[in-house]
Amino acid sequence: MDRREFLKVSGMGAITLFLSGCGLSGLTGNSKNKTTEVPAKGSVSGGKNMKIVVITSSPHPKNESTSIYLADRFTEGAKSAGHEVFTFDAANEDTHPCRGCDKCGMDGPCVFKDAIENKLMPKMLEADLLVLTTPLYYYGMSAQLKIIVDRFYSRTEKLHRKKSIIMATAYNSADWTMEALSNHYDTLVRYMEWTDVGQVWATGCGARSLVERSEFADMAYKIGANL
Ligand SMILES: Cc1cc2nc3c(=O)[nH]c(=O)nc-3n(C[C@H](O)[C@H](O)[C@H](O)COP(=O)(O)O)c2cc1C
């Protein structure tokens, strides 16, 4: 099923969304859509070089993905400001969903010795800032990203009190497009006692060309560059 079909099968209401989801509102701006101010330069890091983990979660090829494009723009900005960035491709690495066995006791190694445990977790544990990026899938995060989030369980306390950013792309541009994901993110931030330092809600960005010429590309870069 291609991206247009996703909207067609959603019924009559989707026709409106389909028409409005062609990036027009992304170009003209939609005051009801959620956005975040770019923090003032240095206000987040206090001038320190931070360790940043960026998690991408789109199965699209890197050069076609809209959410990976935002992740790359952010990374460019963050590196220009002297920060260290580690990127984890949740869609293509060897990952397994938490099976709830509780062998970790929420504070120990996971039974899965996969890329999450061996490559990502050590980087997340030492990171100052975690950046979650996702395409919007049925109004939530992608399954690829949710697998990572659920695996926080094995080190839940040790992952508390970090800084966080979320960046999501979606085809639709209605003002409620990102509502459920935004609420989930807010709840995650609250539970993990994270400090949210940036949000990019790229509605009307169902194709690479749309996100590339949208305001969101610049926003992602600036959030990184201003850390
Ligand atoms: C399985 C699936 C579910 C989707 N669900 C939504 C949705 O709920 N709302 C929406 O606006 N777009 C939805 N889309 C469209 C994508 O969010 C959109 O095309 C996005 O730009 C893809 O990002 P990517 O290229 O980084 O993967 C969906 C696409 C797929 C494949």
PDBQT file of the ligand as one rigid body, heavy atoms in Angstrom, charges set to zero:
ROOT
HETATM    1  C1  LIG A 301       1.872   2.068   8.242  1.00  0.00    +0.000 C 
HETATM    2  C2  LIG A 301       1.710   3.534   7.986  1.00  0.00    +0.000 A 
HETATM    3  C3  LIG A 301       0.877   4.266   8.800  1.00  0.00    +0.000 A 
HETATM    4  C4  LIG A 301       0.717   5.633   8.597  1.00  0.00    +0.000 A 
HETATM    5  N1  LIG A 301      -0.113   6.312   9.415  1.00  0.00    +0.000 NA
HETATM    6  C5  LIG A 301      -0.272   7.643   9.222  1.00  0.00    +0.000 A 
HETATM    7  C6  LIG A 301      -1.156   8.389  10.046  1.00  0.00    +0.000 A 
HETATM    8  O1  LIG A 301      -1.773   7.862  10.964  1.00  0.00    +0.000 OA
HETATM    9  N2  LIG A 301      -1.304   9.708   9.791  1.00  0.00    +0.000 N 
HETATM   10  C7  LIG A 301      -0.607  10.337   8.789  1.00  0.00    +0.000 A 
HETATM   11  O2  LIG A 301      -0.771  11.533   8.623  1.00  0.00    +0.000 OA
HETATM   12  N3  LIG A 301       0.263   9.668   8.021  1.00  0.00    +0.000 NA
HETATM   13  C8  LIG A 301       0.432   8.337   8.203  1.00  0.00    +0.000 A 
HETATM   14  N4  LIG A 301       1.317   7.640   7.415  1.00  0.00    +0.000 N 
HETATM   15  C9  LIG A 301       2.166   8.392   6.474  1.00  0.00    +0.000 C 
HETATM   16  C10 LIG A 301       3.584   8.650   7.052  1.00  0.00    +0.000 C 
HETATM   17  O3  LIG A 301       3.545   9.120   8.380  1.00  0.00    +0.000 OA
HETATM   18  C11 LIG A 301       4.318   9.677   6.210  1.00  0.00    +0.000 C 
HETATM   19  O4  LIG A 301       4.350   9.254   4.870  1.00  0.00    +0.000 OA
HETATM   20  C12 LIG A 301       5.713   9.962   6.680  1.00  0.00    +0.000 C 
HETATM   21  O5  LIG A 301       6.226  11.053   5.961  1.00  0.00    +0.000 OA
HETATM   22  C13 LIG A 301       6.645   8.779   6.491  1.00  0.00    +0.000 C 
HETATM   23  O6  LIG A 301       7.894   9.086   7.071  1.00  0.00    +0.000 OA
HETATM   24  P1  LIG A 301       9.234   8.315   6.646  1.00  0.00    +0.000 P 
HETATM   25  O7  LIG A 301       9.486   8.607   5.188  1.00  0.00    +0.000 OA
HETATM   26  O8  LIG A 301      10.306   8.875   7.513  1.00  0.00    +0.000 OA
HETATM   27  O9  LIG A 301       9.002   6.868   6.906  1.00  0.00    +0.000 OA
HETATM   28  C14 LIG A 301       1.455   6.274   7.567  1.00  0.00    +0.000 A 
HETATM   29  C15 LIG A 301       2.291   5.530   6.740  1.00  0.00    +0.000 A 
HETATM   30  C16 LIG A 301       2.418   4.166   6.942  1.00  0.00    +0.000 A 
HETATM   31  C17 LIG A 301       3.336   3.376   6.032  1.00  0.00    +0.000 C 
ENDROOT
TORSDOF 0
